[in-house]
Amino acid sequence: MGILKISIYWDNWQYVIMRAMVLEKPHEELKLRDLPIPTIENDQILIKVKTCGICRTDLHILDGELTEPKLPLVPGHQVVGIVEKLGSQVTSFQVGDRIGIPWLWKSCGECKYCQKGLENLCNRAIYTGYQVNGGFAEYCVANESFGFAIPEDYSDLQAAPLMCAGLIGYRSYKMTQDAKKIGFYGFGAAAHILTQVAVYQGKEVYAFTRPGDEKTQQFAKNMGAVWAGGSDEKPPETLDAAIIFAPIGPLVPAALKVVDKGGVVVCAGIHMSDIPEFPYRDLWEERMIRSVSNLTRNDAEEFLALAPKVPIKSEVTVYELEQANQALDDLRHGRFSGAAVIVI
């Protein structure tokens, strides 16, 4: 009869194994695994994860549409947790502090973009839940430069969607500048957060959903949209700007058709299907198309200061860690309103 050997890791008599949901290959479901709790370097922070938001970017990674993940990978980049341990060079946080970790995990700090405060464009940037393990686990590691204190008014559950849907949504929203009438194409986690900001600032939101999706259209109106309809419809007013959250290329020419002269169409996703050909007259009269890449520290500081003033309240559907695959599938098929959050 063989002998079964079980290895258990201990550190100062403390158990150092954690549960994590792991992507081993694209196009496969996440697997629940036991992994060693990560070690940290001098400028890093060990986080005991409390919550982690689910994002469409996670789907793009699972589907192989983002092609450079570190595999095997623990996804998740809307992380809220408690500082468990500090590297020797960390000065911004203390053990026991509550911290949020966004998509941008680290930038080089040296290139022309970083020197201008545009860390979001750094060519050597590293991303949470993509090139370093993320928050679908009991513990993860943060880089001090891109960890952010969570406003006291926010529970762990409410804070998680702010870390990506809020932060990158806010960067997209800022690109609409002084627009008064703004269209949101795709009314999910980011749009329902930014609608609250827009209403707070006296602007009008026009929500575009999947054609015939009356449930989401009503949700948009409940959040403060003055109009909601299908993405195949025209709003009752010409818009000053539009933000496209849905990863659907044909929405770009559709949005151009309802945006006024000098207006901007902002593509807010990290991935989008191809934009079809459209006539130049739809772009003419100084209309613009812009994309959004990641976030900057300034975006995070501005948004996290603004959120409690609104105050932003996220509509949240809760899942346990072991239900991560169900949460992702529900996101793919639009089975919930607002944001989804894993609670550890």
MITOR-330028 format. One record per residue (C-alpha): residue in three letters; y, x, z. Coordinates in steps of 0.1 Angstrom, whole numbers, plus 5000, padded with zeros to 4 digits. Layout:
% MITOR-330028
ALAYXZ...
***
This chain:
% MITOR-330028
MET500050005000GLY503450144990ILE506350205014LEU509550005008LYS512650225014ILE515950055022SER519150275023ILE521950155045TYR525350335045TRP527050395078ASP530450555086ASN531250605123TRP528550345131GLN530250085109TYR528349905081VAL529950015048ILE528349795022MET530349505006ARG529549214983ALA531149214949MET530949024916VAL530249274889LEU530649274851GLU527849494837LYS528249414800PRO530749204781HIS529548854771GLU527448834803GLU527948654835LEU529148844866LYS526348954889LEU526548944927ARG525949304939ASP526049504971LEU528249814966PRO529550084989ILE533050005003PRO535350224982THR536850554996ILE540650614991GLU542750914980ASN545951034997ASP548250784980GLN545950484981ILE545250195005LEU541950025013ILE542449645013LYS540149395030VAL540449115004LYS541248765015THR541948584982CYS541948674945GLY543348454918ILE541448384885CYS543248464853ARG542748414816THR542848794813ASP539548794832LEU538148584804HIS539448824778ILE537649104795LEU534448914799ASP534548804762GLY535149164750GLU538549084736LEU540049354758THR537949654747GLU538549934773PRO537149814806LYS535550054831LEU531949934833PRO530349834855LEU533549654867VAL534649434895PRO537249204879GLY540149034896HIS543849134896GLN545648874917VAL544649014950VAL545948934985GLY544449115015ILE545049315047VAL545549685049GLU542449835064LYS543050205059LEU545850425047GLY545750755027SER547551045043GLN550651015020VAL551150645023THR554450555041SER555250205028PHE552550015047GLN550750005080VAL547249905090GLY547249525094ASP550049455069ARG549449185043ILE549649315007GLY549449184972ILE547949384942PRO548949284906TRP547549364872LEU549449694869TRP547749924894LYS549550254885SER551850414860CYS552350784854GLY555850794868GLU556951064844CYS557150924808LYS560350794792TYR559350444800CYS558650504837GLN561950694840LYS563750384827GLY562050144850LEU559750014823GLU556450114839ASN554949814821LEU555050014788CYS553650344803ASN550950484779ARG548950624809ALA549050304829ILE545950194848TYR545149824854THR543549634883GLY540249474876TYR540049654842GLN540150034847VAL539750024885ASN537749774904GLY539549464914GLY539549174939PHE536248984932ALA534949174962GLU535249205000TYR537249534996CYS539349704970VAL541749984966ALA545549964959ASN547950234948GLU550950244972SER553550224943PHE552249894931GLY551349714963PHE553749444974ALA554449285008ILE553648915007PRO556448675019GLU555748545054ASP556048185043TYR552948215020SER549348165030ASP546848405014LEU545648104992GLN549148024980ALA550148394975ALA547348494951PRO548648314920LEU551948474925MET550448814917CYS549948754880ALA550648404869GLY553848434889LEU554848794882ILE554148814845GLY555148454840TYR558548554856ARG558948844832SER558348604803TYR560848354818LYS563548624822MET563248684784THR564548334778GLN567848444793ASP570348164796ALA568247904778LYS568647554793LYS565847374775ILE562547564776GLY559147474761PHE555947594778TYR552947594755GLY549847584777PHE550347424811GLY548247624835ALA548747864864ALA551848044851ALA553547734836HIS553247524867ILE554747804888LEU557647874863THR558447504860GLN559347504896VAL561647804891ALA563247644861VAL563847314879TYR565247494909GLN567747674885GLY568847344868LYS566947394836GLU564747144816VAL561047204809TYR559147064780ALA555447094784PHE552947134755THR549247084762ARG546047044742PRO546546734720GLY545446424739ASP545246594773GLU547046314792LYS545846444826THR547646784822GLN550646614807GLN550946394837PHE550546704859ALA553346874841LYS555646574847ASN554646574883MET555746934886GLY559146854871ALA558846864833VAL561246624816TRP558746574787ALA555146644781GLY553046604749GLY550446774727SER551047104710ASP550946914677GLU554046704687LYS557746774685PRO559846734716PRO562646484717GLU565246764720THR565647094701LEU564747374725ASP566647694734ALA563447894740ALA559747864743ILE557048054762ILE553548054748PHE550948094776ALA547947974756PRO546248264736ILE546548074703GLY548348234674PRO549147914655LEU551347804683VAL553948074674PRO555047914641ALA554747574658ALA557147684685LEU559547834660LYS559947494644VAL561247334676VAL563447624687ASP567247614679LYS569247874661GLY569348204681GLY566448084702VAL563448294713VAL559748244713VAL558048454740CYS554348534737ALA553248574773GLY549548664770ILE547849004769HIS545648874740MET546248614713SER544448504682ASP546048604649ILE549348444641PRO549148264607GLU551548324579PHE554748104581PRO557848074559TYR560848304566ARG563147994569ASP561347914602LEU562448254616TRP565848254600GLU569148184618GLU568548464643ARG565448314659MET563248584677ILE559648634686ARG558948864716SER555848974735VAL555449044771SER553549344784ASN552549364821LEU555149374848THR557549614865ARG558149684902ASN561649524897ASP560049204884ALA557849184915GLU560649254939GLU562848984923PHE560248724920LEU558748764955ALA562248734969LEU562948414948ALA559648234954PRO560348124990LYS563848004981VAL562447754955PRO560047724973ILE557147774948LYS553947584958SER550847644937GLU548347374929VAL545147554938THR541447494933VAL539347704957TYR536047884950GLU533848114970LEU533048464958GLU529548364946GLN531148084925ALA533248324904ASN531248244872GLN531847874878ALA535547934883LEU535748134851ASP533947864831ASP536147594846LEU539247794835ARG537847834800HIS537347454797GLY540447344815ARG538647164843PHE541347214869SER545147184871GLY547247474882ALA545547794895ALA542047884907VAL541548124937ILE538548294951VAL538448294989ILE536448585004
***
